[in-house]
Amino acid sequence: MAINVRVPAPLRKLTKNQAEIQANGTNIKELIEDLEKNFPGIKERICDETGKVRKFINIYVNEEDVRFLQQDETSLKDGDEVSIIPAIAGG
């Protein structure tokens, strides 16, 4: 199952400067594990020490925020598009 993942600029050094990559998984949790397998170090940037998506990281599946779906248990299917977006703070 191929999922298209959009990678934000701060994480691209881990993906060999690729802005879009392919990953596999039936839900967000499995997708993150697959990303970690192929791009070591990316999981610790996305998830906290308990394995949950960090509060300042927003993940969208087909433009829907997973926080309003089933969070890291949000189901994925072939062809879905996942965007990883770090929150931006400032004034």
Rosetta blueprint (number, residue, H / E / L):
1 M L
2 A L
3 I E
4 N E
5 V E
6 R E
7 V L
8 P L
9 A H
10 P H
11 L H
12 R H
13 K H
14 L H
15 T H
16 K L
17 N L
18 Q L
19 A L
20 E E
21 I E
22 Q E
23 A E
24 N L
25 G L
26 T L
27 N E
28 I H
29 K H
30 E H
31 L H
32 I H
33 E H
34 D H
35 L H
36 E H
37 K H
38 N H
39 F L
40 P L
41 G L
42 I H
43 K H
44 E H
45 R H
46 I H
47 C E
48 D L
49 E L
50 T L
51 G L
52 K L
53 V E
54 R L
55 K L
56 F L
57 I E
58 N E
59 I E
60 Y E
61 V E
62 N L
63 E L
64 E E
65 D E
66 V H
67 R H
68 F H
69 L L
70 Q L
71 Q H
72 D H
73 E H
74 T L
75 S E
76 L L
77 K L
78 D L
79 G L
80 D L
81 E E
82 V E
83 S E
84 I E
85 I E
86 P E
87 A L
88 I L
89 A L
90 G L
91 G L
